[in-house]
């Protein structure tokens, strides 16, 4: 798929593999956006956010290891590794501090990074963030499914076989109502391509994070240590991460906000781009960001 105008795509070699990243905007405070896990990449998640941000911000969007153009990653790509990749990229880009935006798995990564490196984070935007629950619905069954190591590739293969199956994946998994979106067919093209290339609908983060009885990656007990300006954004009809997870987390972060987008699912930033971008720009242009 083509990238939006003004976007530069580059690659960097790390010891464990190649990371592809996109950047846009020539001036202004830096913003780093991390996508979710599974069938996702930077452009799938943030395509519509780039033009809205690049007018007055420098925008950086990596493909996380084993996603998009970073598919040849060797070794683990769990929570701590992804945090380290983010740190390496900030150093590469010459960013001492930045606002971090994370969707789902990306939200868990930027939360963990903020807890370990608070001096490098100007603000935090958590979009339907993972890593903020003690347990998930169907905890034991999900753990068993992940342990099989077969279901992830099987679901990805099915999603990549036809537009009809991929449409069902979107409707049942990440969107509230694909029929109401203006760019559903373009999104289908993007997801079909990623499903065929990724090899699995599950990520190393999920293999690592989901225990048999509780979540092994859970930032909720530590959220009172987050001191930077923070906003939680969540689709009201999210089937993957219930909105109550963000409600609970927002109560734990002093001074944080929660913005709920109606008639939107897990990918609220893609399903309601205008509303999401308005929330994001309001946060970025607000008082308190260093």
ABEGO torsion letter per residue (X at the ends): XBBBBGBBBBBBBBAAEBBBBBBBEABEBBBBBBBBBEBBBAAAAAAAAAAAAAAABBBBBBBBBGBEAAAABBEBABAAAAAAAAAAAAAAAGBABBBBBBBEAAAAAAAAAAAABAAABABBBBBGBBGABABBBGAAAAAAAAAAGAAAAAAAAAAAABAAAAAAAAAAAABABAAABAAAAAAAAAAAAAAAAAGBABBAAAAAABBAABBABBAAAAAAABABBBBBBBBAABAABBAAAAAAAAAABBGBBBBBBBGBBABAAAABAAAAAAAAAAAAABBGBX
